[in-house]
Amino acid sequence: MTDLVLVTSVINTPNKQLSYSKTRSVFSRKERFEQTKKTIQSIKEKISNCKIILVECTDFNDEEYNYFKDNCDYLLNLWNDKNLHDYIFGISKSLGEGTMTIKAIQYIQQLNLEYNYLYKISGRYWLNKNFTLIEIKSNIFKRINNNPNNIFTALYKIDKESVNKLLYFLVNNIENMEKCIGYEILIAHFIKNIDKKLVDIIGLSGFVTGCGTEYNG
């Protein structure tokens, strides 16, 4: 049975501040597009026998649409649902990420996709030489600074049962996300009630969107 890889992405970010930063992204639309192409290329190199689902919220130009249509198995663009823009483009980063994840899981359920594990990867990041999650038959999450109450959310791996639990959890924590709770803290609460393996190195690289510094972990 195949695995699913969910890529959450916003190629064209609005010039709106977040609760913790006046700068939403230091990268241009073109740079973010090229970085997300690298995300997808790394998935194809590192995770065999998988299906890629991209969830976006961008009014694609032809180049962007054609690339994603040709290189992803499923494409969910939330742009036309204007009711979601305040959630995805608001001051709460966790509400944006949570909303896109909720919509993606609902989409997976609507399609009745069968899979063993779901890998969630934030667009613009790529799998590096330290990526070994495919070899571990478990839910995998990375601790930030060895802290189990602060969980890295740019990459994790969960089984189908846990995906369904995550959907329920996120839907019931909309109010907390509206209050700008850190998504890393929120996910730390979620994983307390599921079986998992916590790691300190997860095999992901990329550039932090608000400042442009390189991340490897």
Backbone torsions as a table, in degrees:
resi	resn	phi	psi	omega
1	MET	NA	139.1	-176.3
2	THR	-75.4	159.6	170.7
3	ASP	-100.0	158.0	175.9
4	LEU	-108.0	142.8	173.9
5	VAL	-121.6	116.1	-179.9
6	LEU	-98.2	121.7	176.7
7	VAL	-108.7	117.4	175.5
8	THR	-95.6	130.4	-169.3
9	SER	-153.1	145.5	167.0
10	VAL	-134.0	102.9	-178.4
11	ILE	-66.8	-46.0	-175.9
12	ASN	-108.0	94.8	-177.8
13	THR	-83.8	140.7	177.8
14	PRO	-75.1	158.4	178.2
15	ASN	-83.3	69.1	-179.2
16	LYS	-130.5	140.0	-177.7
17	GLN	-77.8	160.3	172.5
18	LEU	-100.9	170.8	-177.2
19	SER	-61.6	-27.6	-175.0
20	TYR	-112.1	-0.1	-175.6
21	SER	-157.0	137.4	175.0
22	LYS	-75.2	-19.6	-178.3
23	THR	-103.3	116.3	179.9
24	ARG	-80.7	-41.1	178.7
25	SER	-155.9	134.1	176.0
26	VAL	-87.3	-3.8	-176.1
27	PHE	-100.9	145.3	177.7
28	SER	-75.7	167.6	176.8
29	ARG	-56.9	-45.0	-179.0
30	LYS	-63.5	-41.8	179.0
31	GLU	-64.1	-42.2	179.8
32	ARG	-65.9	-35.6	176.1
33	PHE	-63.2	-47.8	-179.5
34	GLU	-64.0	-38.3	178.7
35	GLN	-65.8	-38.0	180.0
36	THR	-72.1	-32.3	172.2
37	LYS	-60.3	-38.5	177.9
38	LYS	-66.5	-36.7	174.6
39	THR	-54.6	-52.1	-175.6
40	ILE	-65.8	-40.5	178.7
41	GLN	-62.3	-40.2	-179.5
42	SER	-67.8	-34.9	177.1
43	ILE	-62.1	-45.4	-179.2
44	LYS	-64.4	-30.8	179.5
45	GLU	-78.0	-35.3	-169.3
46	LYS	-101.5	-24.6	-176.4
47	ILE	-121.8	101.4	180.0
48	SER	-78.7	157.6	176.2
49	ASN	54.0	51.7	178.3
50	CYS	-127.5	162.9	173.2
51	LYS	-116.3	131.8	-176.9
52	ILE	-99.4	128.1	175.7
53	ILE	-115.5	120.3	175.2
54	LEU	-103.3	124.9	172.3
55	VAL	-110.6	122.4	-173.1
56	GLU	-126.9	168.5	169.6
57	CYS	-146.8	71.6	-177.4
58	THR	-144.3	140.2	173.1
59	ASP	-79.0	88.8	-171.2
60	PHE	-58.4	143.7	162.6
61	ASN	-86.5	176.1	-174.4
62	ASP	-63.1	-40.7	-178.7
63	GLU	-62.1	-45.8	-179.6
64	GLU	-64.3	-48.8	-178.2
65	TYR	-60.3	-46.0	-176.8
66	ASN	-65.5	-38.4	178.9
67	TYR	-64.3	-50.1	-177.3
68	PHE	-67.3	-36.4	177.5
69	LYS	-62.6	-38.0	-177.1
70	ASP	-82.3	-22.4	-171.9
71	ASN	-114.5	-4.4	175.0
72	CYS	-117.7	148.4	179.4
73	ASP	-78.7	-32.1	179.2
74	TYR	-137.8	138.5	-178.6
75	LEU	-129.2	116.3	178.9
76	LEU	-115.9	106.4	179.3
77	ASN	-106.0	117.1	-175.5
78	LEU	-88.5	4.2	-173.1
79	TRP	-56.6	-41.8	-173.7
80	ASN	-73.3	-12.7	175.5
81	ASP	-89.2	88.2	-174.6
82	LYS	-62.7	-23.5	179.0
83	ASN	-64.2	-20.7	-178.4
84	LEU	-87.6	-13.8	-173.8
85	HIS	-61.6	-39.0	179.3
86	ASP	-66.1	-28.2	177.6
87	TYR	-76.7	-47.0	-174.2
88	ILE	-78.5	-34.4	-175.7
89	PHE	-106.4	13.3	-179.1
90	GLY	-80.0	-170.9	-175.9
91	ILE	-76.6	-17.5	-177.2
92	SER	-92.0	111.9	177.6
93	LYS	-64.3	-38.3	-178.9
94	SER	-66.2	-35.2	178.4
95	LEU	-67.5	-37.2	176.9
96	GLY	-65.2	-49.9	179.4
97	GLU	-64.6	-42.5	-179.4
98	GLY	-64.1	-41.7	179.8
99	THR	-63.1	-44.5	-179.8
100	MET	-65.4	-36.2	178.9
101	THR	-70.1	-41.5	175.9
102	ILE	-57.7	-49.7	-178.2
103	LYS	-64.4	-36.3	178.6
104	ALA	-66.4	-45.1	-179.9
105	ILE	-65.4	-41.3	176.7
106	GLN	-60.7	-38.2	177.4
107	TYR	-63.7	-44.0	177.8
108	ILE	-61.0	-42.4	179.2
109	GLN	-66.7	-40.4	179.0
110	GLN	-62.0	-36.5	178.6
111	LEU	-80.2	-10.2	-179.7
112	ASN	55.9	45.8	-178.4
113	LEU	-74.7	137.7	176.4
114	GLU	-98.0	137.0	-178.8
115	TYR	-164.7	161.2	174.4
116	ASN	-89.1	-55.2	-177.5
117	TYR	-129.4	152.0	172.3
118	LEU	-114.0	124.4	171.2
119	TYR	-97.9	128.4	174.6
120	LYS	-106.5	124.8	179.8
121	ILE	-128.8	133.2	174.7
122	SER	-75.9	132.2	178.9
123	GLY	-58.6	149.5	-177.9
124	ARG	87.4	-12.8	173.6
125	TYR	-97.0	158.2	-179.6
126	TRP	-137.3	151.8	178.7
127	LEU	-72.8	133.6	-177.6
128	ASN	-111.2	-170.7	-173.8
129	LYS	-65.6	-17.9	179.9
130	ASN	-88.2	2.1	-178.2
131	PHE	-73.8	117.8	179.4
132	THR	-134.6	13.3	-174.3
133	LEU	-60.0	-28.8	-176.9
134	ILE	-64.3	-21.7	-177.8
135	GLU	-86.2	-11.2	-174.2
136	ILE	-106.2	119.8	-179.1
137	LYS	-89.3	75.3	-177.0
138	SER	-165.7	163.5	167.1
139	ASN	-71.0	131.3	-174.5
140	ILE	-124.5	129.8	175.1
141	PHE	-136.2	149.7	179.2
142	LYS	-103.0	130.9	171.8
143	ARG	-76.6	141.6	172.9
144	ILE	-92.9	121.0	-178.5
145	ASN	55.0	38.9	176.3
146	ASN	62.5	24.1	-176.7
147	ASN	-107.1	112.4	-178.6
148	PRO	-69.4	-9.4	177.6
149	ASN	-97.0	9.3	179.5
150	ASN	-141.5	100.5	-168.2
151	ILE	-109.2	130.7	178.0
152	PHE	-63.8	130.2	-173.8
153	THR	-114.6	1.4	179.2
154	ALA	-76.9	-19.3	176.2
155	LEU	-153.6	127.4	170.4
156	TYR	-154.7	167.4	-177.1
157	LYS	-132.8	127.2	-179.8
158	ILE	-139.3	150.9	179.1
159	ASP	-81.9	172.7	-172.9
160	LYS	-62.4	-41.3	179.1
161	GLU	-60.6	-40.9	-179.4
162	SER	-72.2	-30.5	175.7
163	VAL	-60.5	-44.7	179.2
164	ASN	-64.0	-37.6	177.0
165	LYS	-67.6	-36.5	179.0
166	LEU	-64.4	-41.5	177.5
167	LEU	-58.7	-49.3	179.8
168	TYR	-59.3	-44.0	-178.9
169	PHE	-62.4	-46.7	-177.9
170	LEU	-66.0	-43.0	179.0
171	VAL	-59.1	-35.6	-178.2
172	ASN	-87.9	5.1	177.1
173	ASN	-123.0	22.6	177.1
174	ILE	-57.2	-43.0	-177.7
175	GLU	-62.2	-40.9	177.6
176	ASN	-64.6	-38.6	178.5
177	MET	-67.9	-37.3	176.2
178	GLU	-62.2	-27.5	178.0
179	LYS	-86.3	8.3	174.3
180	CYS	69.5	31.8	171.3
181	ILE	-58.5	143.1	176.5
182	GLY	-63.0	131.9	-178.2
183	TYR	-63.7	-31.5	178.3
184	GLU	-65.3	-36.2	177.7
185	ILE	-73.2	-40.1	179.7
186	LEU	-61.5	-47.0	-179.9
187	ILE	-65.9	-31.1	175.2
188	ALA	-61.6	-37.3	175.7
189	HIS	-65.7	-41.5	-178.4
190	PHE	-61.5	-46.2	-172.0
191	ILE	-73.6	-9.7	177.4
192	LYS	-63.3	-22.0	-175.2
193	ASN	-109.2	16.8	175.4
194	ILE	-131.3	156.9	172.8
195	ASP	-71.4	138.4	-177.5
196	LYS	-162.3	165.7	171.1
197	LYS	-118.9	127.8	179.1
198	LEU	-99.1	134.5	-178.6
199	VAL	-126.4	164.6	176.8
200	ASP	-106.6	-21.3	174.3
201	ILE	-121.8	124.7	-174.9
202	ILE	-116.1	-14.5	174.7
203	GLY	90.7	46.7	-178.2
204	LEU	-134.5	141.4	175.7
205	SER	-130.8	160.3	178.0
206	GLY	167.2	-168.5	-179.1
207	PHE	-122.1	130.5	-179.8
208	VAL	-66.4	126.2	-169.7
209	THR	-65.3	-33.6	-174.4
210	GLY	-80.2	-20.7	-176.2
211	CYS	-133.1	-17.4	176.5
212	GLY	86.0	2.1	178.5
213	THR	-70.7	149.8	-178.1
214	GLU	-82.3	140.9	177.9
215	TYR	-117.7	137.4	171.8
216	ASN	-139.8	125.1	-178.1
217	GLY	-165.7	NA	NA
